[in-house]
């Protein structure tokens, strides 16, 4: 049992991507150095300020946000950490302002402890700790502190306009750094092209990044007038933004659950094999990432792949095993058009309906050229009709050979080669 457990731990470490290992290693060394330095010197000055910001960071980490695509964000925690890294003066009782001189490593220590405290309830509830996302945020905060604190110590930020300009630039760079790191990790996790992943991250994160940066700057200047009490005041706008993002993520999750439930109707009715829609969806997504499709296109592709066989409900007699790869062109067209009509009645999935409508079209010789996502669905569906859920390499090889013999007419050569790449990289059951 001990040997087996050791082997399992080793396999887990082997499955960790290089980018994540480098990120965790760099962050661990930074945190150890920050904690050691802070423990040796002590928190100075104003331990109450450090404690207040640390608790605020923990609160923000506790309320971290799940974004579409499996992303995680903690806008309140990030805003508080950036504000602590850039705070210049704090209003004390009796209207006295006190200048704040904070060593950069102390900023890292306070942010790290705050993030760790905020992650404890998530771990206790059985949710992921979110170490990778916290590491990216911590490196961004450390970058800001390493540049901003020396400038503040040298009195180069005595003028408000100068300080504001530097904060804007550093806040933007911190957001870019966090986004670049997140894109690297996501590209490795999804085995997608980095350029596409970075573009997706920038598109998804820029609104939240803008809100975080501006909230941090407002917190810094507000602390000069209101003191530590302003931390609670200026958290309210970010809470409202979080609720809006959470609502959007919930709507998107509901859409996906509804589409998956609708896709299972054909399986329950015996029109297709159990698990066929899920397997085609996973194959199509893997091929789409290999071809460099953007995240919005991948979402439409996922929906269309899940519901690509919904048109079989129009058949009086089911196709044997639901394998439309053997169906006539006329029957395939009728299934696709009926499925598209059903989907279009939702009123919100018009693009998905058109992808399903065009899935029967051959690459060459049809009435029109099918879009790339429809070509992906056709190839993934045919592959699964021939292979099913089997991981047998000989059966997979035979299926790919059959698809290759019909490339240029029925199937897109680039799509088939991408399909061969993704099925050769991992077993189908692990896509």
N, C-alpha and C positions, 0 to 999 in steps of 0.2 A: 504493500500500500504506500509506503514511504517513497519507494522508487517511482511508482506511477505518479504520485503527486508532484515529485520533482520534475518528471518528464512533462507533465501538464503545464507546470509553471514555465519551463523552458520554452514550450511551444507558444505560450502566451507572449513571452518576450520576443520570440522570433516573428510573431505576427504584427508587432508594433512597427510602424513605418519609421524610416530614417529621420524624416523631418520632425516627427513628434518626439523621437528620442533626443535629438539635438535641442529642441525647444525645452523639453523638461530638464535636460542636463544643464543648459545655460541658466535657466530660471532657478534651479536648485542651488547652484553655486552662488548666484547673486543673492538669494534669500539667506543662505548660510552666512555669507560675508556681512550682510546687512544686520542680521540678528546678533552676530558676534560683536560687531562694532558698537551697536546700540547697547548691548548688555555691558560692554566694557566701559563705555563713556557715560551711559545713562541718557534718558530722554531730556533734551534741552533745546530751547527753553520751553516753558509752559507745557508741562505734562498734561494739564487738563485739555489743552487744544489737541494734542495728539490723541488722547483718549476719545474726545468728542468726534474727531474725524474718523478714528478707527471704528467706533461703534456705528457711525453713519455708513461707512463702507460695508460693514457687516450686515446692516439693515438692507442696503442695496443688493448685496449678494444673495440675501435670503429671498428677495423679491425678483430674482433674475427671470429673464423673459425667454420663452421658447419661440423662436422665429421659424417661418416656413423653411423647409429643407433640412430640418434637424439642427439648425443653428441655435446657439445660446448667446444671450446678451444680458449684461447687467448695467443698464444705463445709469442708474442712481449710484451704484458703487463706483463706476468709472468716473462719473462727474465729481464725486466726493474725493476720489484719489487724485485726480488732476487738480482740483481746487487746493488740496493740501500741498501738492507739489509746487503750486504757484502763489500761495497766500503770501501777502506782503505785510499787512498790518491787521491787527484784531482790536476791535473796540472793547475796552475793559469797563468795569463799573465806574460810575461817576464821569463818564464821557471821555476817559483817557484812552488814547490810542497807543498800542504797544507794537513796535516793529518785531517781526518774526524772522528769526534766523534758524533755518532748519537744514541740517546736513542731508545731502541727497540719499545716503544710505539709510538714514532714519525714515525718510519718506517711503522707501522700499519696505522697511521693516514694518511700519505701521500699516501700509497697504496690504502686505502679505498676511499679517495677523488678522486684519479685518476680513479679508477674503476667506481665510481659513475658518474663522468663526461663523461667517455667514453660510459656509458650505456644510457645516456640521448637521444642521437640521435636515438638509437634503440627503446626506448620507444615512442618517438615522431613519429616514422615511423610505430608504431603499432606492433612492434615485441616484443617478451618476453624480460623482463629485464635481465634474466639470473642470478637471485640473488643466486640461489643454487650453480651454478658453480663458481661465484665470491666469495662466502663464503668459498668454499673449497680451492680456490687459496689463499685467504687472511689468512686462518688458517695455510697453508703451509708456507707462507712468515713470519708470526708471529713466527712460530716455529724456522725458520732459524735465524731470528733477535734475538730471546731470547737467543740463544746459541752463535751465532757468535759475537754479539756486546760486551758482557762481556769479551770474549777472546781477542778481539781487544783492549779493554780498558786496559787490564792487560799486554799488550805488548807480548802476547804469540804467536802472528802471525807476528812477525817482519821479519822472514825469508820467502822469497817467496815460497820455496818448502813446508814449513809447512802450510802457508796460502792456497796454492793450494790444498794440501791434504785435509785440513778441508773443503774447498769449495766443493770439489768433494763429500765428504761424506755427507755434509749437503744438497747439491743439490739433491743427490740420495734419501736421506730420505724425503726431501720435495716432490719429485715426488711420492714416495711411499705413503706418507700421503694423498696427493691429490687423488691418484688413489684408495686408500682404501675407502676414503669418497665417491668418485664417485660411486664405486661399491656397497656400502651400499645403497645409494639412488636409484641407478638403479635396484638393486635387489628388493627393496620395490615397485618401480614403475611398474616393469614388473612381479612381483610375481614369480621371478625366484630364483634358488638356488644361495646362495651367493658365494659358492666356484666356480661355473661356471662363474658367473658374474665377479668375481675378475680376473679369468683367462682371460676372454675376454678383460677386461679393460687393463690388463698388456700387452696383445698381441697387442692391438690397439694403446696404448699410449706410448710404450717404445721408439719408434723412435722420436716422437715429444718431449718426455721428455729429451732424450739425447741432441737434438738440443737446447732446452731451457736452460738446465744446462750449456752446453759448451758456449753458447752465453753469459749467465750471467757472467761466469768466465772471458771470453775474455773482456767483457765490463769493469769489475772491474780493470783488469790490464791495459787495454787500456786507462782508465781514468787517470792513473798515468802519461801517456806520452802525450796524446792528449787533456785532459780535457773534458769538456762537449760536445765538437764537435764530439767526437767519438760515442755518442749515435746515431746520424744519420748514421754514417758510418757502424756500426756493426748491424744496423737494416736490412740492405740489404739482408744478407744471410737468415734471418728468413722470410723476405718477399718472397723470392724465394721458400722456403720450404712451406710457406702457400699456394702459388699458386699451387704447386704440389699436396698438400693435397686437395685443393679446386677442382682441376681438377678431382682427383680420386673420390671425393664425387659426383661431377656432373655426371661422367660416371655411377656410381652406381645408382644414382637417375634416370638417363635416362633409364637404363636397367629395373628398376622396373616399370617405366611408360609405357615402351613398352610392358612388360609382361602383365600388367594390361589391356592395350588396346587390346592385342591379346586375353586375356581371355574373354573379353566382346563379341567377335565375336559369340560365342555359344549362348549367351543371346540374342543378336540382331537377330540372325537367328532363334530363338524360340526353340533351342534344349534343353535349361535348363531354370529354373526359374530365373527371374531377381534377382541379388544379390547373387546367389548360390555360385559362385566362390569366392567372397569376404568373405562370411560367412565361407566357408570351409577353406580358408586361415587363417582367424582369429582363428578358432577352432584348426587348426593344429598347429599354432604357440603357442597357449596357452598350448596345450598338450605337445608340444615339450619342452617348458620351464619347465613344471611340471616334465618331464622325465629327465631333466638335459642336454639337447642337447646344444652344443656350438654354438656361434654366426654364424660361417661359415655354420654349418649344418642347422641352423634355416633359413639362407638366401636361401639355396638350397630348403629347405622344403617349404618356402613361394612361391618361383617361381613355384615349382612343383604343389603345391596345387592350385595356381591360374590357371594353365593350365591343370589340371588333366582331364578335359572333352573335350579338344580340339579335341580329336579323334572322338567325336560324329559327326563332320562335314563329316565323311565318310559314314554316314548312309543315306539311301534313304528316310526312314521314321523315324522321331524323336521318341525316346522312350517317352511314356506318362509322361509328367512333367519332362522329363530328368532324371528320377530317376533310375540310374544304379544299385541301390541296389536290384531291382527286375529283372535285366537282367540275362540271362543265362551266364554260365561261358565262353562259346565260344564267345558270343557277347562282354562280358567285356574284354576278352583278345584281341579281334580285335580292340576295341576302344582304349585300352591302347597302343597297338603296333603302331597303326596309329598315335596317338598323339605323341608318342616318336619319330617316324620318322620325323614328322613335326618339333619338337623342335630341334632335332639333326642337322637339316640343317642350323641352325643359326651358327654352328661352335664354339660357346662359352658356350653352356649350356649342355655339354655332360652328366654331373652328374645328372642334372635335368631330362634329357631325360630318363636316366636309372631308376630314381625314378618313373617317370610316367609309364614306360614300366612294372615295377614290381608291380604296385598298385593293379592289379587284383588277384595276387597270394594269395592263402589261407595261413594261418600261418603254417598249417600242411597238408601234402598230395599233395602238388603241385610239379612241376618239380624241384623247387629250393626254398630255404628259402628267403623270401623277406627282404630287409633292413628295419631297424626300421622306417625310414621316410616314406617309402611306406606303412608300416602297419598303421602309423598314418593317412596318407591320406585316406586309405580305410575306417578306422573307422569314421573319421570326415565327409567324403562324405556320408556314410550310415546314420549317425546321422542326417545330414542336409536334406537328402532325406526324412527321416521320420518326422522330426520336422519343417523344413523350418526355417523361421525367427521368429517363435513363442516363446514367453517366458512362455507359459503355463506349469506349473510344472507337471501336470498330463501327458501331452503329452510327456514331456521330460522323465519322469519316465518310461512310456511305451516303448519309444525308447531305453532307456538304458537297460531295461529288455530284449528286443529282442536281442540286441547286446550281452548281457551276456549269453544268451542261446546258442550262437554260438561261444563263446570264446574257444580257444584251437583248433578250426578247421578253421573258416574263419577269426576270429579276435584275436588279441593279448590281453590276459587278462590284462596285465599291461597297455596297451594303453587304453583299455575300462575303467579301474578304474581311470586312469588319466583324461580321458574325463569326467567321472562322477564328479571328484573333481572340475575341472575348471568350469563346468556348474552349479554345486551346489554353487560355491563361488560367482559368478556374473551372472546376466541375460545375455543371449546370445548377446543381442543388445549392451552390454557394454564391451564385450571382446575386 
